[in-house]
Amino acid sequence: MRRRQFVLSTGAAAAAPVLKQRRAVGMSDVARASAAMDALVDADNRTGGHSSLAARALTERAKLLELQQRNASDRVRRAVYALAAEYTNAAVWSYIDLRDLTSAQKHLHESSTFAGLSQDPPTGMRVWVLMAMLAYQKKNGPEELAAAQAASASPAARRDPLFGSMGRVRVALAYSSLGEHAAARRALESAQSSLRKAPEDERPRWTDFYQPAELNHLSAGILNRQGDPATAEAMAHRALATLPPEFQRNRAMVTCELALAQLRQGEPEQATTTAATVFATMKGAPLPGRMRTLIGDFHRDLFRLAPSTRYARDWADRMRDEWSQK
């Protein structure tokens, strides 16, 4: 009996310092762990997705998940999982922007798990949005539509008109991919109406990009695909007029859509001048994969319409120089 007491008391004494070191996790710990997320969002807004940004997001997630090994309340544990999902989403988005679709798919599965454990509606909705975007990049229209409809029907979309608009514009994009132009227009009008009703409110930092300018940008892309370049040009100009200066990558993407709209209206020289400003907007940063795809579309259409013009040859030289930057 005495020996058992000695063993138990010795074990307790040995464990005491360990328990002291592994104190319970609180919301202040989560707040500190989230500090790097703002820097990731800022970097993405400036230059778009890059492998280094994705790596940073996954490194921060690994540090964060160490907190789950310590005692925490249910509220804190859900907050940790929500933040883990956000870091994973940042990596997924970077891989989508890079068009590294295999890596995006792999980490999207992880993000879905973390979002489910967090029970956080906006985080869960973002997973559906990313799933729709990934399906678009893979040219899988039915999957894109299913994910977009799930985002539009999510609890976050039902509770907040801004999230409702975000879901509906993804539905519009999916219908556009499937060639269902009337349904795409209806969903786009619904997205615009919903965004007008969205109140000023505190939301996750990743939602900052979704403003009227972004909706006009996405509208320009839909209208370009539907063969309405004149309205697409108007939407692109509207987006550029109101887009905040910190959204450098988005400004370059809108400019690509504007150049395509001008080209498809039979204005190749003006379109080439517009397209060349993309490189200045990116300020020497490497072009993300999605942007390279749009620029590549413009390049092919330009040389189909005006292959022997001086401005087309000048464009080809400029593109060759810029394309070599990694």
Buried (B, 14 or more C-beta within 10 A) or exposed (E): EEEEEEEEEEEEEEEEEEEEEEEEBBEEBBEEBBEBBEEBBEBBBBBBBBEEBBEBBBEBBEEBBEBBEBEBEEEBBBBBBBBBBBBBBBBBBBBBBBBBBEBBBEBBEBBBBBBBBBEBBBBBBBBBBBBBBBBBBEEBBEBBBBBBBBBBBBBBBEEBBBBBBBBBBBBBBBBBBEEBBEBBBBBBEBBBEBBEEBEEEEBBEBBBBBBBBBBBBBBBBBBBBBEBBEBBBBBBBBBBEEBEEBBBBBBBBBBBBBBBBBBBBEBBBBBBBBBBBBBEBBEEBBBBBBBBBBBEBBBEBBBEBBEEBEBBEEBEEBBEEBBEEE
